[in-house]
Amino acid sequence: MTEYGPRPVDRRLPTEEARDLMTLVRELADREIRPTAAEEEDAGHFPRATFTLLSESGLLSLPYDEEFGGGGQPYEVYLQVLEELAAARLTIGLGVSVHTLACHALAGFGSKEQRTERLPDMLGGGLLGAYCLSEPSSGSDAASLTTRATRDGDTWTLEGTKAWTTHGGVADFYTVLARTGGSGAHGITAFLVPGDAEGLSAAAPERKMGMKGSPTAQLHFDAVRVPDSRRIGEEGQGFAIALSALDSGRLGIAACAVGVAQAALDEALAYTAERQQFGRPIADFQGLRFMLADMATQIEAGRALYLTAARLRDAGLPFSKEAAMAKLFCTDTAMRVTTDAVQLLGGYGYTLDFPAERYMREAKVLQIVEGTNQIQRMVIARHLAGPEKR
């Protein structure tokens, strides 16, 4: 495998502190993640020790307030860290994004007491989170979820099944959206459920074409009891909390997609410079050079798009449309670039001896998670033309 090639990231990082942070991340990725990524993914090994190391290094808390143990970094910086981690191993980059998503509800909508009591451990105490919104029959139509929470005094009882949960069965806490009222979006409430809660169990992990080291599983809630102190926000506010988290989460997926695409381009550049045909490197052939140029251009465009959305978020401005655009463009770019990387490596690209095929398999899921790219197009269109008229 090639090294993750030099890129001019410094011009995108706003402070010296951020540049030092990126140096730390690259050193950690080169030393602890990249060397064993292919072997561990092939074995389906979940890298819990790596997530513990990231927590100890302050990399699971970057975009949250320092008051509660966060890193106090803007999203503009946090996303570039995600890109770097995803380039080394998507299981790690996406895992950090999911953990950040799982902390969002409490950080943004919890009471001061809840945040003071729970956030420091969630952000820097070695804990790992997961996010439970989707269900077997409720994916893109998240407002139709049926997992129910019933109140009895100061205790809630959760019944139902969640699906497609990243870190399902290995997380220490779950942010769970459950129905507490009538049908539709207004009857949903958010809860913070401990990973060891009685009655909570995980099914066997899904058998996936990529990201085999990241467990994705159904979660079963069988009379899981949680105190009202673990309810996040007001009753019925859960769907608004979920949508708020997804806007930020989509930027995380966009950054991860750019990381995977950049890793595939680096691999293709190294291979085409070394591979000789007809007495010269194949990188000298114009057709292949043009493919490399297109790949690099798409990656730079995707990176610029997710950074633009992040800067809007950091400025406190609306960024939902731009987040959907970034997620759509960056993940489609990752699919194109990784496919082209396999093509540029020829027969070797189709073998397990080179990482290009793994990048291509991993890129596909990024077009699906955090809202499929068809949903992103719907979101963008609503911002441009308003809701559909039936």
Secondary structure, 3 states (H helix, E strand, C coil): CCCCCCCCCHHHCCCHHHHHHHHHHHHHHHHHHHHHHHHHHHHCCCCHHHHHHHHHCCCCCCCCCHHHCCCCCCHHHHHHHHHHHHHHCHHHHHHHHHHHHHHHHHHHHCCHHHHHHHHHHHHHCCCCEEEECCECCECCCHHHCCCEEEEECCEEEEEEEEEEEECCCCCCEEEEEEECCCCCHHHEEEEEEECCCCCEEECCCCCCCCCCCCCEEEEEEEEEEEEHHHEECCCCCHHHHHHHHHHHHHHHHHHHHHHHHHHHHHHHHHHHHHCEECCEEHHHCHHHHHHHHHHHHHHHHHHHHHHHHHHHHHCCCCCHHHHHHHHHHHHHHHHHHHHHHHHHCHHHHHCCCCCHHHHHHHHHHHCCCCCCHHHHHHHHHHHHHCCCCC
